[in-house]
Amino acid sequence: MIHGLYIHIPFCERRCHYCDFNTYEGLTGLAPDYVAAVERDLALCAAAGLRPLDGGLRSVYFGGGTPSMLPPESLLGLLEAARRSFSLAPGAEVTVEVNPGTADGAALRRLRQGGFNRVSFGFQAAQDAHLRALGRVHSAAQSDEAWDLARGAGFDNMSLDLMFGLSGQSRDDWRESLDWALWRRPEHVSFYGLTVEKGTRFHHLAQQGNLPLPDEEAQASMYEEGLAAMAGAGLAQYEISNFAVPERESVHNRLYWLNLDTLGVGAGAWSFVDGERSGRIRGPQAYIEAVGRGELPRAESERLQGRAARGEAALLRLRLNQGLDLDEWRARQGGDFLGEFGDALKTAFSAGCLERTPSAVRLTAKGRLLSNEVFAALL
């Protein structure tokens, strides 16, 4: 049973220098055919027997790319297609990602009126110099304006992203970004350390020795400073990189971390359904053509089994501050978590990276700093 739906919009005005997502510049001419193909993809999924959780989908998330490059009527048409193929539960979270450089007040009002109730902005930094270095197409002033436009459109559930560990980013820069972001009292904040991914412009620069980055100690200090700032603003940490006021945690992201069935449609989107992870055809034109032939446009799939599947499920749950509920694990997985993984995690427990409560195993504050090392023991 499908809990959530992800709809991928692959178009971008310009690809950011750190981005390794399935995004494309200069292809917005395909948008009308692409939207029609996604609507058809949803219908094909329903015809193939996929069904929502009783009561309807808990979340629909429009990500990218830059969904806000599409006209609002296109996004609303896709949302209506999701309703037709997979009903929405009352109060379902419906999120659209918006690049501040593409924010439009009239469009945001139309989306809010049409059923979108959450918006997520990629602010990333308060300094225009860092935004230019990241390849962003917006300025800090446009971020300010976009936030006000969304509030004025009636959105009362808003999220923003920040990045730390940038080339040339000082501790003062990071503090300024935190203060600047929190001043507007967001319901949700995500902040991430920069990761240099293969195939990106940053990877090319790093290979040439032209991307100096803060060392691990400096990045850890930035992360801890971010934690303190979030707590001071009343945003509770609920996942390694995510913070929210009470009852504003991202429903959609929690579906991923709880390893619940989620359908992804659109070029390059990934699904996790009935224990199988599958990916759509990545090229937008090839995706459109496949759907036009009446095919489910799947390009690849994998089914983890046994210990590998359980290790990945444990990794995802441990990202959450609540940790891995041992009784729930036993009910879903049919075994004892510590009986299977306890030996592999001995070092993490003894180093103070993991702790056991009466009902759960969870990362400590130290463990969230060193989570990759902890997770490696599960795989």
Residue pairs with C-beta under 8 A, 6 or more apart in sequence:
1 51
1 52
1 53
1 54
1 261
2 50
2 51
2 52
2 53
2 57
2 86
2 261
2 262
2 263
2 273
3 52
3 53
3 57
3 58
3 59
3 255
3 260
3 261
3 262
4 57
4 58
4 59
4 60
4 61
4 251
4 252
4 255
4 260
4 262
4 263
5 57
5 59
5 60
5 61
5 82
5 86
5 262
5 263
5 264
5 265
6 61
6 63
6 252
6 262
6 263
6 264
6 265
6 266
6 269
6 270
6 271
7 38
7 60
7 61
7 62
7 63
7 67
7 78
7 82
7 264
7 265
7 266
7 269
8 22
8 63
8 64
8 65
8 264
8 265
8 266
8 267
8 268
8 269
8 280
9 62
9 63
9 64
9 65
9 66
9 67
9 69
9 70
9 266
10 22
10 23
10 24
10 27
10 34
10 64
10 65
10 266
10 267
10 268
10 284
11 23
11 24
11 27
11 28
11 30
11 31
11 34
11 64
11 65
11 66
11 69
11 70
12 23
12 24
12 25
12 64
12 65
12 66
12 69
13 25
13 66
13 69
13 99
13 101
13 102
13 137
14 25
14 135
14 137
15 23
15 24
15 25
15 135
16 134
16 135
16 136
17 133
17 134
17 135
17 200
17 201
17 202
17 205
18 134
18 135
18 163
18 194
18 195
18 196
18 197
18 200
18 201
18 202
19 135
19 197
19 200
20 197
20 198
20 199
20 200
21 64
21 65
21 268
22 65
22 267
22 268
22 282
23 64
23 65
23 66
24 65
24 284
27 284
28 69
30 284
30 285
30 288
31 69
31 70
31 74
32 74
33 288
34 266
34 267
34 284
34 287
34 288
35 70
35 74
35 77
35 78
37 287
37 288
37 291
37 292
38 78
38 81
38 265
38 266
38 291
39 77
39 78
39 81
40 291
40 292
41 265
41 266
41 280
41 291
41 296
41 297
42 81
42 82
42 84
42 85
42 86
42 265
43 81
43 84
43 85
44 291
44 294
44 295
44 296
45 85
45 86
45 263
45 265
45 296
46 85
46 86
48 296
50 86
50 263
50 273
51 86
52 86
52 87
53 89
55 87
55 89
55 90
56 86
56 87
56 88
56 89
56 90
56 92
57 82
57 86
57 87
57 88
57 89
57 92
58 89
58 92
58 93
58 251
58 255
59 92
59 93
59 94
59 95
59 251
59 252
59 255
60 79
60 82
60 88
60 92
60 93
60 94
60 95
61 93
61 94
61 95
61 252
62 75
62 78
62 95
62 96
62 97
63 97
64 97
66 97
66 99
66 102
67 75
67 96
67 97
67 98
68 96
68 97
68 98
68 99
68 102
68 103
68 104
68 107
69 99
69 102
71 107
72 106
72 107
72 110
72 111
72 114
73 110
75 96
75 111
75 116
76 110
76 111
76 114
76 115
79 94
79 114
79 115
79 116
82 88
86 263
88 94
92 251
93 117
93 118
93 157
93 250
93 251
93 252
94 115
94 116
94 117
94 118
95 116
95 118
95 119
95 120
95 159
95 250
95 252
96 111
96 116
96 118
96 119
96 120
97 119
97 120
97 121
97 122
98 108
98 119
98 120
98 121
98 122
98 146
98 150
99 121
99 122
99 136
99 137
99 138
100 121
100 122
100 123
100 138
100 142
100 143
100 145
100 146
100 147
101 136
101 137
101 138
101 139
101 142
102 137
103 121
103 142
103 145
103 146
103 149
103 150
104 149
105 149
105 152
105 153
108 119
108 149
108 150
108 152
108 153
108 155
109 152
109 153
109 154
111 153
112 153
112 154
112 155
113 154
116 155
117 155
117 157
118 155
118 157
118 158
118 159
119 150
119 155
119 157
119 158
119 159
120 158
120 159
120 160
120 161
120 188
121 143
121 146
121 147
121 150
121 158
121 159
121 160
121 161
122 136
122 160
122 161
123 140
123 143
123 160
123 161
123 162
123 177
123 181
124 130
124 131
124 134
124 136
124 161
124 162
124 163
125 131
125 134
125 140
125 162
125 163
125 166
125 169
125 173
125 177
126 140
126 173
126 176
126 177
126 180
126 181
127 140
127 173
127 176
127 177
128 139
128 140
129 168
130 166
130 168
130 169
130 173
131 138
131 139
131 140
133 166
133 167
133 168
134 163
134 166
135 201
138 146
140 180
147 158
147 160
147 184
150 158
151 158
156 187
157 187
157 188
157 248
158 186
158 187
158 188
159 186
159 187
159 188
159 189
159 190
159 250
160 181
160 186
160 188
160 189
160 190
161 189
161 190
161 191
161 192
162 177
162 178
162 181
162 189
162 190
162 191
162 192
162 226
163 191
163 192
163 193
163 194
164 174
164 177
164 191
164 192
164 193
164 194
164 219
164 222
164 223
164 226
165 193
165 194
165 213
165 214
165 218
165 219
165 222
166 173
166 194
166 213
166 214
167 194
167 211
167 212
167 213
168 212
169 214
171 218
171 221
171 222
171 225
174 222
174 225
174 226
175 225
175 229
178 225
178 226
178 229
179 229
181 189
182 189
182 229
182 230
182 233
182 235
185 233
186 235
187 244
187 245
187 248
188 235
188 242
188 243
188 244
188 245
188 248
188 249
188 250
189 230
189 235
189 242
189 243
189 244
190 241
190 242
190 243
191 226
191 241
191 243
192 241
193 219
193 222
193 223
194 202
194 213
196 202
196 203
196 206
196 211
196 213
197 203
202 211
205 211
206 213
214 222
220 369
223 369
224 369
227 237
227 365
230 236
230 237
230 243
231 237
234 245
235 243
235 244
235 245
236 243
236 244
236 245
236 246
237 243
237 321
238 244
238 249
238 320
238 321
238 322
239 253
239 257
239 319
239 320
239 321
240 319
240 363
240 368
240 371
242 249
242 250
242 253
244 250
252 262
254 320
255 262
256 262
256 272
256 316
257 316
257 317
257 319
257 320
258 316
258 317
258 320
259 272
259 312
259 313
259 316
259 317
260 272
261 272
261 273
261 274
262 271
262 272
262 273
263 271
263 273
264 270
264 271
264 279
264 280
265 280
266 280
266 287
267 280
267 281
267 282
267 283
267 284
267 286
267 287
268 279
268 280
268 281
268 282
269 279
269 280
270 277
270 278
270 279
270 280
271 277
271 278
271 279
275 303
275 304
275 305
275 309
276 301
276 302
276 303
277 301
277 302
277 303
277 304
278 298
278 300
278 301
278 302
279 298
279 299
279 300
279 301
280 287
280 297
280 298
280 299
281 287
281 290
281 297
281 298
281 299
282 299
287 297
290 297
291 297
304 312
307 340
308 379
310 333
310 335
310 340
310 341
311 341
311 378
311 379
312 378
312 379
313 333
314 324
314 329
314 337
314 341
314 378
315 375
315 378
315 379
317 323
317 324
317 325
317 329
318 324
318 361
318 362
318 363
318 371
318 374
318 375
319 363
319 371
320 362
321 362
321 363
322 360
322 362
323 357
323 360
323 361
323 362
323 363
324 337
324 360
324 361
324 362
325 359
325 360
326 336
326 337
326 338
326 359
326 360
326 361
327 359
329 335
329 337
330 336
330 337
337 361
338 345
338 356
338 361
341 377
341 378
344 377
344 378
345 354
345 361
345 374
345 377
345 378
347 377
348 354
348 367
348 373
348 374
348 377
349 355
349 356
351 366
351 370
352 364
352 366
352 367
353 363
353 364
353 366
353 367
353 370
353 373
353 374
354 361
354 362
354 363
354 364
354 367
354 374
355 361
355 362
355 363
355 364
355 367
363 371
363 374
367 374
